[in-house]
C-alpha cells in the first residue's frame, strides 16, 4: 500500500461518510465486500519532529485512530505517520 495512493481507486462520492461535527478535521470513507469492511481516512498529521529534541515524535504524541463497533470498550486503535511505522492494537473481527 502506498499511503498517498490508497484511496485513488475508491468511488469517494459513494464511500464518503458525512461528518457529525460542525468543523471536521478529516474525511472518512467506507467500503465493504462479503468478507470485510474497509475504512479510509484522509487527514493531516500536524505533529512536527522539530519540536522534539531528538527529532523523534513519541508514540503518545502520534495521531491515534480509534474504531469501535458493537460492544462498548472493544476497539481497534491505530497510530499512524509522524515518520514512524504504523502500529495497531485490538482484535481482528471475523464472522
N, C-alpha and C positions, 0 to 999 in steps of 0.2 A: 504494500500500500504506500502510495505517495501522498502525504498529508494535503498538499495543495491541490491535488487532483482527485481526492477521494470522492467528492460529490459531483464530479464532472458529468457523469453519465446518468445521474438521477433526474427524474422528472420533478424538479424542485417546486413547481407550482402545485402539483398534486400532493407532494410529500410534506409541504410546509405545515407546521403546527402553529396556529395563531397564538401569540403571547397572551398571557393573562395579566401581566403587569403593564402599567401605563408607559414606562420607559424601558423596554427590554434591552439587554446588553448583548444578546446573541440570538441567532436563528436556530430553531430546532426543526429537524426533518425526520420523518418516519417512513419506513417501507417494510414489507414483510413478504415472506414466502410461506409455504406449508410447514417448513421446519424451523423458521427463525424470524425474529423481529430485528430490524436494523435501525439504529438511531444515528443520525448525523448531526453534528453541532458545528456551527460556523460562528466563531467568536475571536476575540483578540486577547492575547495574554500580555498584559502591560507591565509585568514584572521585569525590571532591568537588572542584569547582573552587575552593573556598575555601582549599584547601591550596597554591594556586599564586598567586604574587604578581600576575600579570596576569589571573588568573581564567580562564585557558585551559589545559585539560588537553592536554599534548603528545601527539602520536600514539603515541610509545613507551610511554606510561602508560595508553593506552586498552585496553580488553578486546580480545583477539585470538582469533578462532575459526579453527582450522586443520582442514581436512578433507582427508584423503588417501585415495585409492582406488587399488589396484593397486600399481604400482612405487614402491618407497621413494624419497623425495626429490621426488616430484611431488605438489604440494598446492595447494589453493586457500586463501588466507588472507584473512580479512576482519576489519576493525576496525570496531567499532560504538559508537554512542552517545557519551556524555560531552559532549553538546551540540554535537558536530561532525558533519559529513556522513560517512556511511559510506564506507569505502574498501576495495578488494579487489585482490589480485594473484593470478596463476595463470592457467591456461588453461581455456577452455571445453571441456568434454568432450562430444564428439558421436560417434555411431556411424556 
